[in-house]
C-alpha cells in the first residue's frame, strides 16, 4: 500500500483550518490509515467524487489501493470513476421491463458487468435504429430485479455517440430486439479535464 500516494489524494479533502464539523479532513483519513483501517479510509476517499471531482490519477491510485486490499467492488467502482473523470458522467433513472415482457428472468447485476445495447436516437443507413453499447452501474444496490427502478450510471463504449443527450431525454435498453428497460437521462457532466480547462 502506498501511503504517500493516498495522502496526496487526500489533499482534495477540506483543510484543517477551514473544515466544518461535517467535513472530512486529511487528519481523519490519516487516523484510519495509522490504525490499519484502510477500508474505512478508502471509503472516505471514494466519497470525495461526489463533491469537487477528483482527477483520473486520484481514481487510479484508489483502484490500486483497493486491489491490494482485495476489495474487488471498490476497485471496480474506482476504475469506473476514473473512466468518468476522463469521459464525463452520464446518470439516468432506469426502469426495467417486468418479468415475462423480455427474456430476462434474473436481476441485472449492478457493478458494471452488464453491457446492454441502447437506442439513443441514432439511425442506420436503412432508417432503422442504430444501437450503442454502454455498461451499466446501478447506484446504491448490488442488482435490480425485472420491473425494478433505480438511478444508474452509464459507461458508453463510444462516448462520442452519446454527447447529444441531455437531462430529460428518454432512451431504451435492449438485451435483444425487445425493450429491456426505459431510462430518462438525469445528469450529463463534462470530463474533469474539460471542466478544469473552462475555469
Secondary structure, DSSP 8 states (H G I E B T S, - for coil): --HHHHHHHHTTSB-GGG--TT--BHHHHHHHHHTT-HHHHHHHHHGGGGSS---HHHHHHHHHHHHHTT-HHHHHHHHHHHHHHHH-EEEEEEEE--BTTBS--S-EESEEEEEEEEE-S-B-TTSSB--EEEEEEETTSSEE-TT-EEEEEEEESSGGGGTT--TT-EEEEESSSSEEEEEEEEEEE--HHHHHHH-
